[in-house]
Amino acid sequence: MTDPKPKPKKPRGVAQLIAGACIACGARCQSVCPVNCVEMTDTGEPIIDAPKCIGCQKCIKICPASALEMYFTPEEREILAELAASAMPVEEEIDPEAAVLAKKLAEYRGVWVFIEQTEGEPARVSWELLGVGAGLAQTLGVELCALVIGHQVEQLCSEAFAHGASKAYLMDAPVYWHYRTEAYVEACCHLIETYKPEVVLMGATGMGRDLAGAIATRVATGLTADCTGLAIDDKRNLMQTRPAFGGNIMATIMCDRFRPQMSTVRPNVMPMPERREGAQGTIVRDPFTVPEESVLTKVVEIIRDSHSKGAVDITGAEFIISGGRGMMSPENFSILQELADELGGVVGASRSAVDAGWMPGDRQVGQTGKTVRPKIYIACGISGAIQHLVGMQDSDVVIAINRDAGAPIFEVATYGIVGDLFQVVPALTRQIRELKQKK
């Protein structure tokens, strides 16, 4: 009697790099390797020491670009084919660490948007975030919730429902009347620890940047600032896209091992959702308050920038005429102002024009300035560096005027005019003035 042929053991293989796929994410694969068989090159790509690899696949699972794969020898591929053809199922090894992580992440559900307000006046970016948050919540199959903190601000819950939220967490007390970091951080962390949201979105404003960083530090999670795009991958990770390396590339960042996933988004980057009159939702009133005596900061007076002489809010303008280095001098911006006056718009500027002192900082459009979404954006003497394009590329119509036919601005322009702006702009102004007079 012959002994039964032993069932072949499933080969584990070894990890290998897919040529050209690595995005140099920061040595994640090296950090999780339990046998230290991954070394990094000067360009940030992994080198796998195949004889040391045990085929645990941890590096493959953590790679955000799927740049690693398992390699099997011809003999191992034959064994895999034999196992696949056999009727007996192959029991996969369970990674205890991965199981613990999956259980931890599963405790967090829901997309939250922080409703920023000052003395009861909401920030527009909060409604924009509810619009993008609705898409994320639908993909994840969870609720879209608003986080409302302040004093006598319950009406903002109704406004949040009108912009897409189905639930609002409300913390209403005198200690929250003015924004103060200590009080708001305590309140937000209490709600996060109690209700465990999966995603938390905030505006990349002065308040949002201050609050988001402090919360992320307290709850020990990641935070991606100034995002221009948000999406969900097949593992429920929030894909957060933002400019990197001075705006020269667009990086997609994921926080795949911690929750909640936190992002800040600049105003006017996301489209405003359609307002639904009479929409209803659930208000969850949380009685948690912070003792006034524990808050070291006291607000004496709020001075708004918009009250200062000459201040212009370009983020809300429907027509923007921006000038760059090609304007040659600050005096020449007067021709842009004439065109703006005829259109009922405002004058903006590129970073180079602001750095030269030709225009004030509140007029700067771009990554380090303001993000705008006007109906018409006219770029005069602006070459089109990526830092500037990030701030205006979502305009409905972009008109570029430049003498250099190869300027990058023409790649995103709806209409391009190759010519001398000192002739083109006055001609446009005269034509618009004549059309208005005929009416």
Helices and strands as residue ranges (DSSP letters): E 14-17, H 28-32, E 38-40, E 46-48, G 50-52, H 58-62, E 68-71, H 74-85, H 96-106, E 111-115, E 117-118, E 121-122, H 124-140, E 144-150, H 155-162, E 167-172, G 174-176, H 181-195, E 199-203, H 206-219, E 223-227, E 229-232, E 238-244, E 249-253, E 261-265, E 282-285, G 292-294, G 305-307, G 314-316, E 319-323, G 325-327, G 330-332, H 333-343, E 346-349, H 351-355, G 361-363, E 376-380, H 386-392, E 397-402, G 408-411, E 415-418, H 421-438
